[in-house]
Amino acid sequence: MPVLAGAEPFRHEGGETAVLLCHGFTGSPQSLRPWAEHLAARGLTVSLPLLPGHGTRWEDLRMTGWQDWYAEVDRELRLLCERREQVFVAGLSMGGALALRLAAKHGDAVSGVVVVNPANKVHGLAAHALPVVRHLVPATKGIASDIAKPDSRELGYDRVPLHAAHSLRQFFRIVDGELPQVTQPVLLLRSPQDHVVPPADSARILSRISSTDVKEVLLEQSYHVATLDHDADRIFAESTAFIGRLASGLGNEPGLGKEGTTAGG
């Protein structure tokens, strides 16, 4: 299936400091593209891949699982580490969980982690029925576009395939067990008014990681997809400052790194 217009991956070849961005479950790179473009404009090397099964039709997501999604970002991270001196990982929702697992598994290869409304658990009684119900019901109502800003829309599926949701639940359990292995600096930004991921997920993550350099920022004006919401500029500014503080020799340079070239849809 062709990729939906706007859901294409984004890449920018910039300086020696790189950022890998991970989008959320049933979403696409569109939800993080303004963030990616902001980082690229400041001279950073940026990779924002399209996860398998995403950005086309929900039926394609049904044929994939967490191993496929994680393998994609793991591959991107390894490629960035081969080419750049420092690499940061970041993500929205499930993308936050992907970023945290990358940090846990790759250790010193990851310089820092930025997560926005990170997900840690599939909630509700229905979650416990997923192992059985997924064989009876193909999909349920979508979760995309939880945004307070009236003129903003997320490009995501209007249905959630239950086979993929079951795999997502398994993935969250794995990541939760690995959180103590996260020791890198962490910037966590969350929306108190989030209709997809409850505050308990961020609290759980913060309680289990081993990082000592941790900052939590509240996004009071935004819902779940805060990267397209009223607080988007704050996310961009906070993450740029976070990376600038930790990037070797770049903290005092307004542009962080050199300009480069961009590729994407």
N, C-alpha and C positions, 0 to 999 in steps of 0.2 A: 504493500500500500504506500502511496506517496505521502510524504510528510506534510502536515497541515501548514499553510502559509503562516509564518510567524513562530512556528515551533522548531525551527531549525537550530542546530547547535551553533555555538559562537566561540570563536578563537581569536586571540590577539597576541601577536608576538611583540613583546615589550622588553623590559629590562631583566635583570638577573633574579628579581623577586617575582614569584608566580603565585597565582591563586586558582584553585580548582573549586568551582561552584557546582553544587548538586541540587537539582530541582526535586519537587515533591511527588508523591504518589498520585497518579492519574493526571498530573500536570505536565509541564513542558518547559524548555528553556525560556519561553516567553515570560514566565513569571519572574525570572531573575535577570533578564536581558538588560533592563535599565541599570541594575547594579553592576553587571559585567561591563557595560559601556562606561560607567563612571570610573571603575578601577582601571580600565584600559586607557582612558583619557589621562590618567595620572601616571602613565608609563609602565604599569605592571603587565606582566605576561598573564593572560587570562584564558582558562579553558572552562567552557560550560557545555558539557556533552548532553546529547539526547539519550535518555535511558531506554533500553530495549522495551518494546511494547507500548511506548508512549508516543504522543504526537501524531498518531494516525487515527485509529478507531479503537474503542474499548475492547472489542473482540480480540485484537492483537495482544493486549495486555493479559488477557486470560491465559495465553499460551506461555507466559513467562513467570519467573519467580524471583525471589530475593537474590539468589545466586547470580542471575543474569544482571540485575541492576548493580549489585556490588562489583561484579567483575568488570563492568564498564568503567566505573570511577576508579577502581584499583589500577586498571590499565592506564588510564589517563594520568594518575598520580605518578606511576613509574616512569612514564614518558617525560613528564615535567621534571622529575628528579634527575633524569639523565641530562637534561639540557639547562637547568637553572640552579643557582646556588641555594636558594631558599624557596620553600613551597608552603603555602597556607591552604587549609581546606575550609570550606564554608558550605552551608546548606540551609534550606527551608523545609520544615516539617520532616517528612521521611528523609529528605536530603540532609537534614541535620543529623539524623541517625547514621546515615552513610558516612558523613564527615567524621563523626565520633568514632566509628569503627576503623576508618582509615588511620586516625590518630592512634588508636589503641594498638593496631596491628603493625604500623610502620615506625612508631617511636620517634627517634630523633630526625628522621627524614621529613617529618611534619613540624613546622616551626610554630604553628598556632592554629586555633580553631575558632570559627565564628558561626554561631547557629542562631537561626531566627525561628521562633515558635517550634522548637524541635519536638518530634513525636517519640514516645517511648513505649506506648502500649495501645492496643486496640481495645477500646472501652465498651462497656455495656454487656448485658446478658447475651445479646446476639453473638458476641465474639466467641463465647463458649460453644455455640452451636455451629460455628463455621465448618469444623471437620466433616459434619454430616450434611448440613444445608447446602454447601457448595456443590454437592452432587445432584441436588434437586432444583435449585434456583440459580440461573446463570449470573445474575447481577442484581444490584440494588441501586437506590438513588445515589447520585453523584455528590461529591463534596467540594467541587471546584468553586472558585470565585466568591469565597467568604471575605468580602471587602466592604469597608464602610464608605469609601469614596464613591460617590454616585456615578461618575463618568469613567470608572476603571473596571476592567473585566479581565479575568484570568482565562487563558486558553487551555481548557482541560476537559476531560470526559464528563458527560452528564450521567454516566453509569459507572458503578464500581463492580468489576467482575469478582465474584466471591472466591474463585480459585486463587486469584492474586492477593485478595485480602487475607486469606488463610496463610499464604506464604509470608505476607507482611507481618502477621502476628508472630510467626515463628522467628522472623528476623529480629523483631523487637526484643524477644526473649534472649536471643544470642547477644545482641548489643548490650542489653542490661547487665549481663554477666561479665562483659568485657570492660565496662565503664571504669572500674578501678585501675585499668591499665592506661587510662588517659592522664598524662602528666603535663602536657603542654599548656601554655597560657590559653585561656578560654574567654571569649566574649559571647555572652548569651543575651539575646534581645527577645523579649516576649510581650505579647498583647494580653492585658488583663481581660479584654473582651474578645475571646477567641471561641468560635462556635464549632471548631473542628478538633482542636487539641486543648485539653484542659490544663490549668496551671500546675496540676499535680505532676505532669510529665516533666516540666522544667525543674520543679522542686526535686523530683527523683534523680534527675541527671546531676544536678548540682550537689546532691548529697552523696553521690556514689563515685564521682570522678576524683582522682588523686591530685589534680592540679592545685597549686597554691596561688597562682596568678589568675584570678577569676574576677570578671566584672559582669554584673547583671544590669540590664537597661530595660525599663518599662516603656512600652509603646502605647501610650494612653489613647491615641486617636485612631488606632487601627484594629482591624480584625485579623483573621488568620494569615491571609496573604499580604503581610505588611510591606513586602517589597514593592507592591503596586498600590499601596494605600497612602494615607496622609503622612505617615511617619517614614516614608521611603527615604527622604533626604537625610533623616537622622541616622538611619541604618547605614547609608553610604558614608556619611561623615565619621560615624563611630568606628566602622570597620577600617576605613582609610587611616584613621589615627592609630588604631590598634596595630595594624600592619606596619605603619611607619615607625612606631615605637620599637617594634621587635626586629625589623629588617636591618641587617648589618650595614652600617654606613649610610643608611637612607633616611633615617629619622629626621634629619634637619633639612632635607631637601623638599621644597614645596611640591614638586612633581613626583616625588618618590623614585622614579626611574626614567629611563630614556623613552622617547616615543618609538612606536613600532608600526606594524601592519596588522590589519584586522581581516578576519575571514568569517563569513557566516551568511545566513540567509537574510 
